[in-house]
């Protein structure tokens, strides 16, 4: 079939008085047509019609061209009827397979399709039309008018289907946002659920290295793992507010998350997480202090125990020997004096044994991990001490039994022994104190130790005099023996403390004093460095803390002021947000200072009332507040554009709201909001209750400015309603009170048709048929008037 320059079907309608209102060219002639609507024009201008063109010679006159296109030729070949159906239901006709030289087949195909699928009864026989020179024009026009009315109803159905598609698209988008919220909320709550047990785990470690690793893991959690979750929490609140705004704008009920996933639930879980963080950090630092104290005590225990064990070495053998059985009188007296000196020495060591036992007890109370070995060593020392006491008493009794027979004793040796023993013990104690480990936390404590050390050094001259006096006794012994020609048998029989050992220990004391000076000065320098770190942190914290508070107050003022358009306010807030983000390096620097303080084991700071935890929470609240404020302005712009609210109206709404919002927090209490409604002309408790159900569906007791403008715009604008959707479905259902799945799939896009079929309840009315669906309850459920 060929295409030519003249559309013969259009010219034919002129001859049949089909009342078109547009024009068509036929070989250079303009033919004017009048018609009531565009349905026929769309029909005739379908590309399928253009395939049915006839040649009209250019030499023919306009009258001859028009006469060649009379109605009897236009409908006689059957192609026009098929093209009419193909225009509106192309799936019913395969137009390209029709042949112009087979009019009977064409006409029968059109009549059968119209009867089967369009409910148009067959009014004509194909043979009568083809075999008649002049077919009945009225019969053909009646038949064509049936097509017109059938497809006119389809046009209305298409309009109704478009409205339903628009409503369903809104619902599908909202449900997608709800699913996103639920997933994000579930993921965040799950992360909090997994993290809190880790923060609540207070199982102590045995060593300082293991506890410091725990502290480093916690710092890594604060620096790396938590900040993304803070952003997720903020984004979750923003998504929730945006979803609620879209639901209000589309006249849908407010979104209620599933149980346990409300914003308040997430905030509660977050508060519990932060409480666990604070407790965990405090526990870590306390444990580190405890382990530090334990290490100090354990080392002190080992030093004192080693000194005592060194002193007791050989004492039992000495106390159990039977040398007095063969000794002379002078030797017995010497042994008795020596024993008295030993008892003096033994008594002097009583304090050290008590100190060892006290340290062991404190290690047990502080749950020292190696307490069993400490207890075993302490028990051995105590048992040995008791044994020494018993042996000492037994030897004294033995010596005293023979004392009556022995009277000679060298008084100078005895005096030397008596004075040398406490002095020797004092030197041992001094060496022990000079080597004693110390732990301090501030400059005052180390200065106290330095003062005590200075006081000790002031006693050294007097101690040196005592040393010289004791050495003078030994010198006097030598002098007397030399003067009297006495040959001394050996060392002082009353003591093992020799002048050489006294001088050696005194020299050791003299060496330890400057070493102690150096250690104290190094610790003083460390405490001064710690004090510098405190001041450095405090200087920054004392600036950042007020800065965060000031920014929070400025954001509050911006959120209630009305300077410029919403776009101006949004631009201002985003610039403000950028300035806050650019301040982040100051927070990072403070975090670095705080880490240096923790690494230096500094536990207090008298120069500031701000803690890093306090400033972290303030910074996170500041970021959340500016993001939430920007989101509120974006939602107001969304509401304004969707509802067609002018800038002047929005300004008027804000002015009215602020007039009754006494505390300027963008929330009005019920009394304030009721006064605002009365000023706008609303009155009556029933009316007030109705409005509160709209603006405060969760019964929170407060009304946001966003809810207020949603209500005001709803009162003055028109939106889709459940009744409109029901009317649209009724058109698609052919005025029935129900609709079938087949009709939905035919009239709606596949995804939206399946959406309706999955959610529509079965229709149970008296006129129900198998597979009937209730579109009325479905429509009301879309707007929250029933359960979907």
C-alpha positions in Angstrom: 0.0 0.0 0.0 1.4 3.4 -1.0 1.2 6.8 0.6 0.3 9.9 -1.4 -0.1 13.6 -0.8 -3.9 13.6 -0.1 -5.5 12.1 3.0 -8.6 10.8 1.4 -10.2 9.8 4.7 -10.2 13.3 6.0 -11.8 14.6 2.7 -14.3 11.8 2.9 -15.6 13.1 6.2 -16.5 16.3 4.5 -18.9 14.4 2.3 -20.4 12.5 5.2 -21.1 15.5 7.4 -19.0 14.1 10.2 -18.7 17.6 11.7 -14.9 18.0 12.0 -13.4 21.5 12.9 -9.9 21.3 11.4 -8.7 21.6 7.9 -6.9 19.2 5.5 -5.3 19.8 2.1 -6.4 17.9 -0.9 -4.3 18.6 -4.0 -3.9 22.3 -3.1 -7.6 22.8 -2.0 -8.3 23.7 1.7 -11.3 21.8 3.1 -12.7 23.2 6.3 -14.2 20.8 8.9 -16.1 21.5 12.1 -16.1 19.0 15.0 -16.9 19.1 18.7 -13.8 17.7 20.2 -10.2 16.6 19.4 -11.0 12.9 19.6 -11.7 12.6 15.9 -8.8 14.7 15.0 -6.4 12.4 16.9 -8.2 9.5 15.3 -7.8 10.7 11.8 -4.2 11.9 12.2 -3.0 8.5 13.5 0.0 7.3 11.4 -2.1 4.2 10.5 -4.5 6.4 8.6 -1.7 7.8 6.5 -1.0 4.4 5.1 -4.4 4.5 3.4 -4.1 7.4 0.9 -5.2 7.4 -2.6 -3.7 9.1 -5.6 -5.5 12.3 -6.7 -4.1 13.7 -9.9 -2.8 17.2 -9.7 -4.7 18.1 -12.9 -8.1 17.3 -11.4 -10.2 20.2 -10.2 -10.9 20.6 -6.5 -14.5 19.6 -7.0 -13.5 16.5 -8.8 -11.0 15.6 -6.0 -13.7 16.1 -3.3 -16.3 14.1 -5.3 -13.9 11.2 -5.6 -13.9 10.8 -1.8 -17.5 10.4 -0.9 -18.6 8.5 2.1 -19.4 5.3 0.3 -15.8 4.9 -0.8 -14.4 6.0 2.6 -15.9 3.1 4.6 -16.4 0.5 1.9 -12.9 -1.1 1.9 -13.0 -1.7 5.7 -9.7 -0.1 6.3 -11.2 3.0 7.9 -13.1 0.8 10.5 -9.9 -1.1 11.3 -7.9 2.2 11.5 -10.5 3.6 13.9 -10.0 0.7 16.3 -6.2 0.7 15.8 -6.0 4.3 16.9 -7.3 3.6 20.4 -6.6 -0.2 20.9 -3.6 -1.0 18.7 -3.2 -4.4 20.4 -6.5 -5.6 18.8 -5.6 -4.9 15.1 -2.5 -5.8 13.1 -3.0 -3.0 10.6 0.0 -3.8 8.5 -1.4 -7.2 7.5 -4.6 -5.8 6.1 -5.0 -5.8 2.3 -6.8 -3.1 0.4 -8.0 -5.5 -2.2 -9.8 -7.7 0.4 -12.6 -5.4 1.8 -14.8 -8.2 3.1 -12.1 -9.6 5.3 -11.2 -6.1 6.5 -14.9 -5.3 7.4 -15.5 -8.7 9.1 -12.3 -8.3 11.1 -13.3 -4.8 12.3 -16.9 -5.9 13.1 -15.8 -9.0 15.0 -13.2 -7.2 17.0 -15.7 -4.4 17.9 -18.3 -6.9 19.1 -15.9 -9.1 21.0 -13.7 -6.5 22.7 -15.6 -3.2 22.6 -19.2 -4.4 23.3 -20.4 -2.8 20.0 -23.0 -5.1 18.4 -22.6 -6.0 14.7 -25.1 -3.8 12.8 -24.0 -4.3 9.2 -22.9 -7.2 7.0 -19.6 -6.9 5.1 -21.2 -8.3 1.9 -24.0 -5.7 2.0 -21.5 -2.9 2.1 -19.1 -4.3 -0.5 -21.9 -5.5 -2.9 -23.9 -2.2 -2.8 -23.1 0.7 -4.9 -24.4 3.2 -2.3 -24.4 1.8 1.2 -26.8 3.2 3.7 -25.2 6.4 5.0 -27.3 6.6 8.2 -26.6 3.0 9.1 -22.8 3.6 8.7 -23.0 6.9 10.7 -24.9 5.1 13.5 -22.3 2.4 13.5 -19.4 5.0 13.6 -21.1 6.9 16.5 -21.0 3.7 18.6 -17.2 3.7 18.1 -17.1 7.4 19.1 -19.0 6.7 22.4 -17.0 3.6 23.2 -13.6 5.4 22.8 -14.9 8.6 24.5 -15.5 6.4 27.7 -12.0 5.1 27.3 -10.6 8.7 27.3 -12.3 9.2 30.7 -10.9 6.0 32.0 -7.4 7.1 30.9 -7.8 10.4 32.9 -9.0 8.4 35.9 -6.1 6.0 35.6 -3.6 8.9 35.4 -5.0 10.3 38.7 -4.7 6.9 40.4 -1.1 6.4 39.1 -0.1 9.8 40.6 -1.6 8.9 44.0 0.0 5.4 44.0 3.4 6.8 43.0 3.3 9.1 46.0 2.4 6.1 48.3 5.2 3.9 46.8 7.8 6.6 47.2 6.7 7.2 50.8 6.8 3.4 51.6 10.3 3.3 50.1 11.4 6.1 52.4 9.8 4.3 55.3 11.7 1.1 54.5 14.9 3.1 54.2 14.3 4.7 57.6 13.5 1.3 59.2 16.7 -0.2 57.8 18.9 2.7 58.8 17.3 2.7 62.3 17.7 -1.1 62.7 21.4 -0.9 61.6 22.1 2.0 64.0 20.4 0.2 66.9 22.2 -3.0 66.1 25.5 -1.2 66.2 24.6 0.4 69.5 23.5 -3.0 70.8 26.8 -4.6 69.9 28.9 -1.7 71.2 27.4 -1.3 74.6 28.4 -4.7 76.0 32.0 -4.0 74.9 31.9 -0.7 76.8 30.3 -2.4 79.8 32.9 -5.1 79.9 34.9 -4.3 83.1 37.1 -7.4 83.1 40.5 -6.1 84.4 43.8 -7.1 82.8 46.9 -8.2 84.7 49.5 -5.9 83.3 49.8 -2.2 82.5 50.6 -2.9 78.9 47.3 -4.8 78.4 45.3 -2.0 80.1 47.0 0.6 77.9 46.1 -1.4 74.9 42.4 -1.3 76.0 42.7 2.5 76.4 44.2 2.7 72.9 41.3 0.6 71.5 38.8 3.0 73.1 40.6 6.0 71.6 40.4 4.3 68.2 36.7 3.7 68.7 36.2 7.4 69.5 38.3 8.6 66.6 37.3 6.1 63.9 34.2 4.1 64.6 31.8 6.5 66.4 32.0 9.7 64.2 30.3 7.9 61.2 27.5 6.7 63.5 27.0 10.3 64.8 26.5 11.3 61.1 24.1 8.4 60.6 22.1 9.3 63.6 21.8 12.9 62.4 20.9 11.8 58.9 18.2 9.5 60.3 16.5 12.4 62.1 16.7 14.5 58.9 15.2 11.6 56.9 12.4 11.2 59.4 11.5 14.9 59.4 11.6 15.0 55.5 9.3 11.9 55.3 6.8 13.4 57.8 6.7 16.6 55.7 6.1 14.7 52.5 3.3 12.7 54.2 1.7 15.9 55.4 2.0 17.5 52.0 0.4 14.5 50.3 -2.4 14.4 52.9 -1.2 11.0 54.2 -1.2 9.9 57.9 2.0 10.5 59.9 4.6 7.8 59.8 4.9 5.7 63.0 8.1 3.6 62.9 7.9 0.0 64.2 8.2 -0.6 67.9 11.6 0.2 69.3 12.7 2.3 66.2 11.3 5.7 67.1 13.6 8.7 67.0 13.2 8.8 70.8 14.2 5.1 71.1 17.3 5.8 69.1 18.1 8.9 71.2 17.6 6.7 74.4 19.9 4.0 73.1 22.4 6.7 72.1 22.2 8.2 75.6 22.8 4.8 77.1 25.8 4.3 74.8 27.4 7.6 75.8 26.8 6.7 79.5 28.6 3.4 78.9 31.4 5.3 77.2 31.9 7.7 80.1 31.9 4.8 82.6 34.3 2.7 80.5 36.8 5.5 80.2 36.7 6.3 83.9 37.1 2.5 84.7 40.1 2.3 82.3 41.9 5.2 83.9 41.1 3.9 87.4 42.5 0.5 86.4 45.6 2.0 85.1 46.1 3.9 88.3 45.5 0.7 90.3 48.0 -1.3 88.2 50.5 1.5 88.5 50.1 1.4 92.2 50.4 -2.4 92.2 53.6 -2.3 90.2 55.0 0.2 92.6 54.0 -1.8 95.7 55.3 -5.1 94.1 58.7 -3.6 93.4 58.8 -2.1 96.9 57.9 -5.5 98.3 60.6 -7.3 96.3 63.3 -4.7 97.5 62.4 -5.0 101.2 62.1 -8.7 101.0 65.5 -9.0 99.3 67.1 -6.8 101.9 65.5 -8.8 104.8 66.4 -12.2 103.3 69.9 -11.0 102.8 70.1 -10.0 106.4 68.5 -13.3 107.7 70.9 -15.4 105.6 72.9 -17.6 108.1 71.2 -16.2 111.2 69.5 -19.6 112.0 72.9 -21.4 111.8 74.4 -18.8 114.0 71.7 -19.1 116.6 71.8 -22.9 116.7 75.6 -23.3 117.0 77.0 -24.7 120.3 80.1 -22.6 120.6 79.4 -21.6 124.2 79.8 -25.2 125.4 83.6 -25.0 125.0 84.1 -21.3 125.4 86.0 -19.6 128.2 84.4 -17.2 130.6 85.5 -14.2 128.6 84.3 -15.9 125.5 80.9 -16.6 127.0 80.6 -13.0 128.1 81.5 -12.0 124.6 78.9 -14.4 123.2 76.3 -13.0 125.5 77.0 -9.4 124.5 77.1 -10.4 120.9 73.7 -12.0 121.4 72.4 -8.8 123.0 73.6 -6.9 120.0 71.9 -9.4 117.7 68.6 -9.0 119.6 68.9 -5.2 119.2 69.5 -5.7 115.5 66.6 -8.2 115.4 64.3 -5.6 117.0 65.5 -3.0 114.6 64.4 -5.3 111.7 60.9 -5.8 113.2 59.6 -2.7 111.4 60.8 -4.0 108.0 59.0 -7.3 108.5 55.9 -5.4 109.5 56.2 -3.3 106.4 56.7 -6.4 104.2 53.5 -7.9 105.6 51.6 -4.7 105.2 52.7 -4.3 101.6 51.7 -8.0 100.9 48.3 -7.3 102.5 47.7 -4.2 100.3 48.7 -6.2 97.2 46.1 -8.7 98.1 43.4 -6.1 98.7 44.2 -4.5 95.3 43.9 -7.9 93.6 47.5 -8.2 92.4 47.7 -10.9 89.7 50.9 -12.5 91.3 49.5 -12.4 94.8 50.1 -16.2 95.4 53.9 -15.8 95.0 53.9 -12.6 97.1 51.9 -14.4 99.8 54.2 -17.4 99.7 57.3 -15.3 100.0 55.7 -13.2 102.8 54.7 -16.3 104.7 58.2 -17.7 104.4 59.7 -14.4 105.8 57.2 -14.4 108.7 57.7 -18.0 109.6 61.5 -17.5 109.4 61.1 -14.4 111.6 59.1 -16.4 114.2 61.8 -19.1 114.1 64.5 -16.5 114.6 62.6 -15.1 117.6 62.4 -18.6 119.1 66.0 -19.4 118.4 67.1 -16.0 119.8 65.2 -16.7 123.0 66.6 -20.2 123.3 70.2 -19.1 122.7 69.8 -16.3 125.3 68.7 -18.8 127.9 71.6 -21.0 127.1 74.1 -18.1 127.4 72.5 -16.9 130.6 72.8 -20.3 132.2 76.6 -20.1 131.7 76.8 -16.4 132.3 77.3 -17.0 136.0 80.6 -18.6 135.1 81.7 -16.0 132.7 82.2 -12.4 133.6 84.9 -11.0 131.4 83.7 -8.7 128.7 85.2 -5.9 126.7 83.0 -2.8 127.3 84.3 -1.0 124.4 83.4 -3.8 122.0 80.0 -3.8 123.5 79.5 -0.1 123.2 80.7 -0.2 119.6 78.3 -3.0 118.9 75.4 -1.2 120.5 76.0 2.0 118.7 77.1 0.4 115.4 73.9 -1.7 115.1 71.3 1.1 115.1 73.6 3.3 113.0 74.1 0.5 110.5 70.4 0.0 110.5 69.8 3.7 110.0 72.2 3.6 107.0 70.4 0.6 105.6 67.1 2.4 106.0 68.5 5.5 104.5 69.8 3.6 101.5 66.4 1.9 101.2 64.6 5.2 101.3 67.0 6.8 98.8 66.3 4.0 96.4 62.6 3.9 97.2 60.3 4.4 94.1 57.9 7.2 94.3 54.7 8.2 92.4 53.2 11.7 92.3 50.5 13.4 90.3 51.2 17.1 90.6 53.9 19.6 91.3 52.9 20.0 95.0 53.5 16.3 95.7 56.9 16.2 94.1 57.9 19.5 95.9 56.8 17.8 99.1 59.2 14.9 98.4 62.0 17.4 97.5 61.4 19.2 100.9 61.5 15.9 102.8 64.7 15.0 100.9 66.3 18.3 101.8 65.4 17.7 105.5 67.1 14.3 105.3 70.2 15.9 103.8 70.2 18.4 106.7 70.6 15.4 109.1 73.7 14.0 107.3 76.3 16.2 109.2 74.9 14.9 112.6 74.9 11.3 111.2 78.5 11.8 110.1 79.4 12.8 113.7 77.8 9.6 114.9 79.8 7.6 112.4 83.0 9.2 113.5 82.1 8.6 117.1 81.5 4.9 116.4 84.7 4.6 114.5 86.5 6.4 117.4 85.4 3.6 119.7 87.0 1.0 117.4 90.1 3.2 117.3 90.1 3.3 121.1 90.0 -0.5 121.2 93.0 -0.7 119.0 94.8 2.0 121.0 94.1 0.2 124.3 95.2 -3.2 122.9 98.3 -1.7 121.4 99.0 0.2 124.6 98.6 -2.9 126.8 100.2 -5.2 124.3 97.0 -7.2 123.8 96.8 -9.3 120.7 93.2 -9.2 119.4 92.0 -12.6 118.3 89.9 -11.2 115.5 86.9 -8.9 114.9 84.6 -7.5 117.5 83.0 -10.5 119.2 79.8 -8.7 119.8 78.9 -7.7 116.2 79.6 -8.5 112.6 79.5 -4.8 111.8 83.0 -3.8 111.0 84.3 -0.2 110.6 85.0 -1.0 107.0 81.3 -2.0 106.4 80.2 1.2 108.1 82.5 3.3 105.9 81.3 1.4 102.8 77.7 1.9 103.6 78.3 5.5 104.4 80.0 6.0 101.1 77.0 4.3 99.4 74.6 6.8 101.2 76.8 9.6 99.9 76.5 8.3 96.4 72.7 7.8 96.6 72.0 11.3 97.8 72.8 13.1 94.5 71.2 10.3 92.6 68.0 10.9 94.6 68.4 14.6 93.9 68.5 14.0 90.2 65.5 11.6 90.2 63.4 14.2 92.2 64.4 17.0 89.8 63.6 14.8 86.8 60.2 14.1 88.3 59.7 17.8 89.0 60.5 18.6 85.4 57.9 15.9 84.3 55.3 17.4 86.6 56.0 20.9 85.3 55.6 19.5 81.7 52.3 17.9 82.8 51.2 21.2 84.3 52.1 22.8 80.9 49.9 20.3 79.2 47.0 21.1 81.6 47.3 24.8 80.9 47.6 24.2 77.2 44.4 22.0 77.2 42.6 24.5 79.5 43.4 27.5 77.3 41.9 25.8 74.2 39.0 24.3 76.1 38.1 27.6 77.8 37.8 29.1 74.3 36.1 26.2 72.5 33.4 25.6 75.2 32.0 29.2 75.1 32.3 29.2 71.3 30.1 26.1 71.0 27.6 27.6 73.4 27.6 30.9 71.5 27.0 29.1 68.2 24.2 27.1 69.7 22.5 30.3 70.8 23.1 32.0 67.4 21.5 29.0 65.6 18.5 29.3 67.9 18.1 33.0 67.0 18.5 32.3 63.3 15.8 29.6 63.4 13.2 32.1 64.8 14.2 35.3 63.0 12.7 36.1 59.6 15.5 38.0 57.7 15.0 37.6 54.0 13.5 34.8 52.0 13.7 31.1 53.0 16.4 30.7 50.3 18.4 33.6 51.9 18.0 31.9 55.3 19.0 28.6 53.9 22.1 30.1 52.2 23.0 31.9 55.5 22.6 28.7 57.5 24.8 26.7 55.0 27.4 29.4 55.2 27.1 29.2 59.0 27.4 25.4 58.8 30.6 25.7 56.6 32.1 28.1 59.2 31.3 25.5 61.9 32.9 22.7 59.8 36.0 24.9 59.3 36.3 25.1 63.1 36.8 21.4 63.2 40.7 21.6 63.3 40.4 23.4 66.6 38.5 20.4 68.0 41.0 18.0 66.5 43.9 20.0 68.0 42.1 19.8 71.4 41.7 16.0 70.9 45.5 15.8 70.3 46.1 17.8 73.5 43.7 15.5 75.4 45.5 12.5 74.1 48.9 13.9 75.3 47.3 14.4 78.7 46.0 10.8 78.9 49.3 9.4 77.7 51.0 11.4 80.5 48.5 9.8 82.9 47.2 13.2 84.0 43.9 12.7 85.8 42.8 16.2 86.9 43.0 19.7 85.6 42.4 22.6 88.0 42.6 25.2 85.2 39.3 24.4 83.5 35.9 23.1 84.2 35.6 21.6 80.7 36.3 18.0 80.0 37.0 16.4 76.6 33.8 14.4 77.0 31.8 17.5 77.7 33.2 19.3 74.6 32.8 16.2 72.4 29.1 16.0 73.3 28.7 19.8 72.8 30.4 19.6 69.3 28.2 16.7 68.2 25.1 18.5 69.4 26.2 21.6 67.5 26.6 19.7 64.2 23.2 18.0 64.8 21.5 21.2 65.6 22.7 23.1 62.5 21.9 20.1 60.2 18.4 19.8 61.8 17.8 23.6 61.4 18.9 23.5 57.7 16.5 20.6 57.2 13.6 22.5 58.8 14.2 25.4 56.3 14.4 22.9 53.4 11.1 21.4 54.6 9.5 24.9 54.8 10.6 25.5 51.2 9.2 22.2 50.2 5.9 23.0 51.9 5.8 26.5 50.4 6.4 25.3 46.9 4.1 22.3 47.1 1.2 24.4 48.7 1.8 27.5 46.7 2.4 29.7 49.7 3.9 33.1 49.0 6.8 34.6 50.9 4.5 37.1 52.5 2.1 34.4 53.7 5.0 32.5 55.2 6.3 35.7 56.9 2.8 36.2 58.3 2.6 32.6 59.6 6.1 33.1 61.3 5.0 36.4 62.8 1.8 34.9 64.3 3.7 31.9 65.6 6.5 33.9 67.2 4.0 36.3 68.8 2.6 33.4 70.9 5.9 31.4 71.2 7.1 33.1 74.4 10.3 31.1 74.9 11.4 31.4 71.3 12.2 27.7 70.9 10.1 27.0 67.7 7.6 25.1 69.9 4.4 26.4 71.2 2.8 24.9 74.3 -0.9 24.0 74.1 -2.1 27.2 75.8 0.0 29.4 73.5 -1.1 27.5 70.4 -4.8 27.8 71.4 -4.4 31.5 71.8 -2.8 31.7 68.3 -5.8 29.8 66.8 -8.3 32.1 68.5 -6.4 35.1 67.0 -6.8 33.5 63.5 -10.6 33.0 64.0 -10.8 29.4 65.2 -12.9 28.8 68.3 -14.5 26.0 70.2 -13.0 23.0 72.1 -14.2 20.5 69.4 -12.4 22.6 66.6 -9.3 22.9 68.8 -9.3 19.1 69.4 -9.6 18.5 65.6 -6.7 20.8 64.8 -4.5 19.3 67.5 -5.1 15.9 66.0 -3.6 17.2 62.8 -0.7 19.2 64.1 0.3 16.9 67.0 -0.7 13.3 66.0 1.7 11.8 68.5 0.3 13.8 71.5 3.7 15.2 72.4 2.1 18.3 73.9 3.9 20.7 71.6 3.5 22.1 68.1 6.4 22.8 65.8 6.4 25.7 63.3 6.6 23.2 60.5 3.3 21.5 61.7 1.7 25.0 62.0 2.5 26.0 58.4 1.4 22.6 57.2 -2.0 23.1 58.9 -2.3 26.7 57.6 -1.5 25.7 54.0 -3.9 22.7 54.2 -6.7 25.1 55.2 -6.2 27.3 52.2 -5.1 24.8 49.4 -6.7 21.9 47.6 -5.2 18.4 47.6 -6.1 15.0 46.4 -8.7 13.3 48.6 -10.0 9.8 49.1 -13.3 10.7 47.4 -11.4 11.8 44.3 -9.5 8.6 44.1 -12.7 6.5 44.6 -14.3 8.4 41.8 -11.3 7.7 39.5 -11.4 3.9 40.3 -15.2 4.0 39.7 -14.6 5.2 36.1 -12.0 2.4 35.5 -14.5 -0.1 36.9 -17.3 1.0 34.6 -19.5 2.5 37.5 -19.3 -0.8 39.4 -18.8 -0.9 43.2 -15.8 -3.2 42.7 -13.0 -3.7 40.2 -11.2 -6.8 38.9 -7.5 -7.6 38.6 -7.9 -7.8 34.8 -9.3 -4.3 34.7 -6.5 -2.9 36.8 -3.8 -4.6 34.7 -5.5 -3.2 31.5 -5.9 0.4 32.8 -2.7 0.9 34.9 1.0 0.4 34.4 2.2 -3.1 35.5 3.9 -2.1 38.7 1.1 0.1 40.0 -1.5 -2.5 38.9 0.2 -5.2 40.9 0.6 -2.7 43.8 -3.2 -2.3 44.0 -4.0 -6.0 43.5 -1.6 -7.0 46.4 -3.3 -4.5 48.8 -7.0 -4.4 47.8 -9.3 -6.5 50.0 -11.8 -8.8 48.4 -15.1 -7.1 47.7 -18.0 -8.6 49.7 -21.0 -6.6 48.5 -24.2 -8.3 47.3 -23.2 -7.6 43.7 -19.7 -9.2 44.1 -18.3 -11.6 41.5 -15.4 -14.0 41.8 -12.1 -12.0 42.0 -13.9 -8.7 42.8 -11.7 -6.2 44.7 -12.7 -3.4 47.1 -11.3 -0.2 45.7 -13.2 2.0 48.2 -11.6 0.8 51.4 -8.2 0.8 49.6 -8.7 4.5 48.6 -9.7 5.6 52.1 -6.7 3.7 53.5 -4.3 5.7 51.3 -5.3 8.8 53.3 -5.3 7.2 56.7 -9.1 6.9 57.0 -8.9 3.1 57.4 -6.3 0.3 57.7 -4.5 -0.6 54.5 
